[in-house]
Amino acid sequence: MNPLLRLLGVVWLIVSQYDAFSQSDYGDFGQLNIGVVMPKELDGFTATHIQKLESKIQTLVNRVSVSASGVQSGIVLLPKIYIFNEQRINPGLQTLNVIDAELYLVVKQVDDQIVFATFSKPIKGSGRTHEQALNNLIATLPTKNTEYETFISDARGKILKYYDDRCDMLISKAEQLSHSNQHGEALSLLFNIPEETACFGKVKEKSLEIYRNYQNYICAKLVSEGRAKLEANQYEAGFAALSKVDPTSKCAKEVNQLYTQHGKEVDANVERYWNFWDKMYTNAIEAQKYRWKAMSEMAVLYMTSNQRSFEYHSIIR
């Protein structure tokens, strides 16, 4: 049987398979993300010190199963170190600089100005110079600590409630964007809603609906591109374009006709390439994984192209 006929016979059975999926099967969807925003300047600290502190804070966040990869969701962690005392002491063979400071952390949603959790802790560092004392202060900050984990856990619970409380509004906004053919932006809006929320079930359904809308919107262009490549005897490029058409889209019949017309003209390498897609789409679980991977890439591409940035001192208040 023609491989593509089998491919096009795939029914949209994937929705029923949701519960068998693990987090990794949803691509990067559903990860709780808290972006770390650092000040450009911090009293008493050099740019190098600030970079070291940022790395330390990101490690802390990542250790508790929270992504610290960006600020697109508007949920951020803001660190601050206040130096309230510095003295030179001579405990023995050498004089040391001793710095006493306070570490302050806050997790908040910038757009809505909602504070989810705050944390403060006295910290100390010492060294032969001011710079060495600061290096020691940052180096001795633990990245695995019950107090920190409790702080992030408290923030996590409130963030999940934040998304659940706004679930219907976010779903509705994503739907409106999709109807305006702004599919990447629509998916990016749902991308950061954590899997642990009650809302995530609706996110899964709406995301797949948006992806189907996108496929119906883009498939004519893919078919046109594929047809032009095939007519120019560029079979690998042609079938590569056609393989991006989802078998449930409105263009599936045209793709089948092109495969029937040109399928006998391909060499073994192109045939193997096409068979890969055939196997993927005729396996319901693998097809679903591919769709989530494609949706993740669309969301990330939109967010990368429309990067948000925040000025630290305007949001720490």
Secondary structure, 3 states (H helix, E strand, C coil): CCHHHHHHCCCCCHHHHHHHCCHHHHCCCCCCECEECCCCCECCECHHHHHHHHHHHHHHHHHCCCECCCCCCCEEEEEEEEEEEEEEECCCCCCEEEEEEEEEEEEEECCCCEEEEEEEEEEEEEECCHHHHHHHHHHCCCCCCHHHHHHHHHHHHHHHHHHHHCHHHHHHHHHHHHHCCCHHHHHHHHHCCCCCCCCHHHHHHHHHHHHHHHHHHHHHHHHHHHHHHHHCCCHHHHHHHHCCCCCCCCCHHHHHHHHHHHHHHCCHHHHHHHHHHHHHHHCHHHHHHHHHHHHHHHHHHHHHHCCCCCCHHHHCC
